[in-house]
Amino acid sequence: MLTERVKLEKQIAHWTKVEKDPSLPEVQRNIARLTLVQLEMRLLSLDLAEE
């Protein structure tokens, strides 16, 4: 589970940078925002599974 958590955290860090990059088109930043929501949901699911 720890490796899955690390992988998700790295992906979240990457997509956070993409979302905040003003040089990218708005559509791409919106896709990054949606991807972040999905990744954060998976991270929350991991947290719940560990409890």
NUTOR-937335 format. One record per residue: residue number from 0; y, z, x of N, C-alpha, C, O in turn; residue in three letters. Coordinates in nm, 3 decimals, decimal comma. Layout:
NUTOR-937335
+-----+---------+---------+---------+---------+---------+---------+---------+---------+---------+---------+---------+---------+---------+
| num |    n.yy |    n.zz |    n.xx |   ca.yy |   ca.zz |   ca.xx |    c.yy |    c.zz |    c.xx |    o.yy |    o.zz |    o.xx | residuo |
+-----+---------+---------+---------+---------+---------+---------+---------+---------+---------+---------+---------+---------+---------+
| NUM |       Y |       Z |       X |       Y |       Z |       X |       Y |       Z |       X |       Y |       Z |       X |     ALA |
...
+-----+---------+---------+---------+---------+---------+---------+---------+---------+---------+---------+---------+---------+---------+
***
This chain:
NUTOR-937335
+-----+---------+---------+---------+---------+---------+---------+---------+---------+---------+---------+---------+---------+---------+
| num |    n.yy |    n.zz |    n.xx |   ca.yy |   ca.zz |   ca.xx |    c.yy |    c.zz |    c.xx |    o.yy |    o.zz |    o.xx | residuo |
+-----+---------+---------+---------+---------+---------+---------+---------+---------+---------+---------+---------+---------+---------+
|   0 |  -0,121 |   0,000 |   0,082 |   0,000 |   0,000 |   0,000 |   0,127 |   0,000 |   0,086 |   0,229 |  -0,056 |   0,048 |     MET |
|   1 |   0,117 |   0,064 |   0,203 |   0,234 |   0,072 |   0,289 |   0,277 |  -0,067 |   0,337 |   0,396 |  -0,097 |   0,342 |     LEU |
|   2 |   0,180 |  -0,150 |   0,372 |   0,217 |  -0,284 |   0,419 |   0,281 |  -0,365 |   0,307 |   0,372 |  -0,444 |   0,331 |     THR |
|   3 |   0,232 |  -0,347 |   0,185 |   0,292 |  -0,416 |   0,070 |   0,436 |  -0,369 |   0,051 |   0,525 |  -0,450 |   0,022 |     GLU |
|   4 |   0,459 |  -0,239 |   0,066 |   0,593 |  -0,182 |   0,053 |   0,687 |  -0,241 |   0,159 |   0,799 |  -0,281 |   0,128 |     ARG |
|   5 |   0,641 |  -0,247 |   0,283 |   0,723 |  -0,301 |   0,392 |   0,755 |  -0,447 |   0,365 |   0,868 |  -0,492 |   0,386 |     VAL |
|   6 |   0,655 |  -0,522 |   0,320 |   0,676 |  -0,664 |   0,290 |   0,781 |  -0,680 |   0,179 |   0,870 |  -0,765 |   0,190 |     LYS |
|   7 |   0,771 |  -0,601 |   0,075 |   0,868 |  -0,609 |  -0,034 |   1,008 |  -0,570 |   0,013 |   1,107 |  -0,635 |  -0,024 |     LEU |
|   8 |   1,017 |  -0,466 |   0,095 |   1,148 |  -0,423 |   0,144 |   1,213 |  -0,531 |   0,231 |   1,335 |  -0,550 |   0,226 |     GLU |
|   9 |   1,133 |  -0,600 |   0,311 |   1,187 |  -0,710 |   0,393 |   1,236 |  -0,824 |   0,305 |   1,341 |  -0,882 |   0,331 |     LYS |
|  10 |   1,159 |  -0,855 |   0,201 |   1,200 |  -0,962 |   0,110 |   1,328 |  -0,923 |   0,036 |   1,417 |  -1,006 |   0,017 |     GLN |
|  11 |   1,337 |  -0,798 |  -0,005 |   1,457 |  -0,750 |  -0,074 |   1,578 |  -0,761 |   0,018 |   1,686 |  -0,803 |  -0,025 |     ILE |
|  12 |   1,562 |  -0,725 |   0,145 |   1,672 |  -0,735 |   0,241 |   1,717 |  -0,881 |   0,256 |   1,836 |  -0,910 |   0,259 |     ALA |
|  13 |   1,620 |  -0,972 |   0,265 |   1,653 |  -1,114 |   0,280 |   1,730 |  -1,165 |   0,157 |   1,835 |  -1,228 |   0,171 |     HIS |
|  14 |   1,677 |  -1,139 |   0,038 |   1,739 |  -1,192 |  -0,083 |   1,873 |  -1,127 |  -0,112 |   1,959 |  -1,187 |  -0,176 |     TRP |
|  15 |   1,892 |  -1,004 |  -0,065 |   2,023 |  -0,939 |  -0,079 |   2,127 |  -1,014 |   0,002 |   2,240 |  -1,035 |  -0,043 |     THR |
|  16 |   2,089 |  -1,056 |   0,124 |   2,181 |  -1,136 |   0,207 |   2,213 |  -1,269 |   0,139 |   2,329 |  -1,311 |   0,136 |     LYS |
|  17 |   2,111 |  -1,333 |   0,085 |   2,132 |  -1,462 |   0,017 |   2,227 |  -1,443 |  -0,101 |   2,318 |  -1,523 |  -0,121 |     VAL |
|  18 |   2,204 |  -1,339 |  -0,179 |   2,286 |  -1,314 |  -0,298 |   2,433 |  -1,294 |  -0,261 |   2,521 |  -1,334 |  -0,337 |     GLU |
|  19 |   2,459 |  -1,233 |  -0,148 |   2,597 |  -1,199 |  -0,111 |   2,665 |  -1,306 |  -0,026 |   2,781 |  -1,289 |   0,013 |     LYS |
|  20 |   2,595 |  -1,415 |   0,003 |   2,651 |  -1,521 |   0,088 |   2,746 |  -1,610 |   0,006 |   2,700 |  -1,687 |  -0,078 |     ASP |
|  21 |   2,876 |  -1,598 |   0,030 |   2,972 |  -1,676 |  -0,051 |   2,968 |  -1,826 |  -0,023 |   3,022 |  -1,905 |  -0,101 |     PRO |
|  22 |   2,906 |  -1,867 |   0,088 |   2,902 |  -2,010 |   0,119 |   2,796 |  -2,085 |   0,037 |   2,795 |  -2,208 |   0,034 |     SER |
|  23 |   2,708 |  -2,011 |  -0,028 |   2,603 |  -2,074 |  -0,108 |   2,653 |  -2,104 |  -0,249 |   2,743 |  -2,036 |  -0,299 |     LEU |
|  24 |   2,596 |  -2,206 |  -0,313 |   2,635 |  -2,236 |  -0,451 |   2,598 |  -2,119 |  -0,544 |   2,505 |  -2,043 |  -0,517 |     PRO |
|  25 |   2,672 |  -2,108 |  -0,652 |   2,650 |  -1,998 |  -0,746 |   2,507 |  -1,999 |  -0,802 |   2,448 |  -1,893 |  -0,822 |     GLU |
|  26 |   2,453 |  -2,117 |  -0,826 |   2,317 |  -2,128 |  -0,879 |   2,217 |  -2,062 |  -0,783 |   2,128 |  -1,988 |  -0,826 |     VAL |
|  27 |   2,233 |  -2,089 |  -0,656 |   2,141 |  -2,031 |  -0,557 |   2,155 |  -1,879 |  -0,551 |   2,056 |  -1,807 |  -0,536 |     GLN |
|  28 |   2,278 |  -1,830 |  -0,562 |   2,299 |  -1,684 |  -0,561 |   2,240 |  -1,621 |  -0,686 |   2,188 |  -1,509 |  -0,681 |     ARG |
|  29 |   2,248 |  -1,691 |  -0,799 |   2,187 |  -1,640 |  -0,922 |   2,035 |  -1,635 |  -0,911 |   1,973 |  -1,540 |  -0,959 |     ASN |
|  30 |   1,976 |  -1,735 |  -0,849 |   1,831 |  -1,734 |  -0,827 |   1,795 |  -1,616 |  -0,738 |   1,695 |  -1,548 |  -0,762 |     ILE |
|  31 |   1,876 |  -1,591 |  -0,636 |   1,852 |  -1,477 |  -0,547 |   1,859 |  -1,347 |  -0,627 |   1,778 |  -1,256 |  -0,605 |     ALA |
|  32 |   1,954 |  -1,338 |  -0,718 |   1,969 |  -1,216 |  -0,800 |   1,845 |  -1,195 |  -0,886 |   1,795 |  -1,082 |  -0,897 |     ARG |
|  33 |   1,795 |  -1,301 |  -0,947 |   1,674 |  -1,291 |  -1,030 |   1,552 |  -1,254 |  -0,945 |   1,469 |  -1,173 |  -0,987 |     LEU |
|  34 |   1,544 |  -1,312 |  -0,828 |   1,434 |  -1,281 |  -0,737 |   1,439 |  -1,134 |  -0,698 |   1,336 |  -1,067 |  -0,690 |     THR |
|  35 |   1,560 |  -1,083 |  -0,672 |   1,576 |  -0,942 |  -0,637 |   1,526 |  -0,851 |  -0,749 |   1,460 |  -0,751 |  -0,723 |     LEU |
|  36 |   1,557 |  -0,886 |  -0,872 |   1,511 |  -0,805 |  -0,985 |   1,358 |  -0,802 |  -0,988 |   1,298 |  -0,696 |  -1,007 |     VAL |
|  37 |   1,296 |  -0,917 |  -0,968 |   1,149 |  -0,922 |  -0,968 |   1,090 |  -0,839 |  -0,855 |   0,994 |  -0,765 |  -0,876 |     GLN |
|  38 |   1,148 |  -0,850 |  -0,736 |   1,097 |  -0,774 |  -0,622 |   1,114 |  -0,624 |  -0,642 |   1,026 |  -0,545 |  -0,607 |     LEU |
|  39 |   1,229 |  -0,585 |  -0,698 |   1,252 |  -0,443 |  -0,723 |   1,156 |  -0,389 |  -0,829 |   1,113 |  -0,274 |  -0,821 |     GLU |
|  40 |   1,123 |  -0,472 |  -0,927 |   1,024 |  -0,430 |  -1,028 |   0,888 |  -0,409 |  -0,962 |   0,817 |  -0,313 |  -0,994 |     MET |
|  41 |   0,850 |  -0,498 |  -0,871 |   0,722 |  -0,483 |  -0,801 |   0,722 |  -0,356 |  -0,715 |   0,621 |  -0,287 |  -0,706 |     ARG |
|  42 |   0,836 |  -0,326 |  -0,654 |   0,848 |  -0,205 |  -0,573 |   0,835 |  -0,081 |  -0,662 |   0,769 |   0,016 |  -0,624 |     LEU |
|  43 |   0,897 |  -0,084 |  -0,778 |   0,884 |   0,028 |  -0,872 |   0,740 |   0,043 |  -0,919 |   0,691 |   0,155 |  -0,934 |     LEU |
|  44 |   0,672 |  -0,068 |  -0,942 |   0,531 |  -0,062 |  -0,982 |   0,447 |   0,004 |  -0,873 |   0,357 |   0,082 |  -0,903 |     SER |
|  45 |   0,477 |  -0,029 |  -0,748 |   0,405 |   0,035 |  -0,637 |   0,430 |   0,185 |  -0,637 |   0,337 |   0,264 |  -0,618 |     LEU |
|  46 |   0,555 |   0,224 |  -0,658 |   0,588 |   0,367 |  -0,662 |   0,510 |   0,438 |  -0,771 |   0,457 |   0,547 |  -0,750 |     ASP |
|  47 |   0,502 |   0,376 |  -0,887 |   0,429 |   0,437 |  -0,998 |   0,279 |   0,444 |  -0,970 |   0,214 |   0,541 |  -1,008 |     LEU |
|  48 |   0,226 |   0,344 |  -0,905 |   0,083 |   0,342 |  -0,873 |   0,047 |   0,451 |  -0,772 |  -0,065 |   0,502 |  -0,772 |     ALA |
|  49 |   0,143 |   0,486 |  -0,686 |   0,118 |   0,589 |  -0,585 |   0,121 |   0,729 |  -0,643 |   0,066 |   0,822 |  -0,584 |     GLU |
|  50 |   0,186 |   0,746 |  -0,758 |   0,197 |   0,881 |  -0,819 |   0,067 |   0,924 |  -0,881 |   0,059 |   1,034 |  -0,936 |     GLU |
+-----+---------+---------+---------+---------+---------+---------+---------+---------+---------+---------+---------+---------+---------+
***
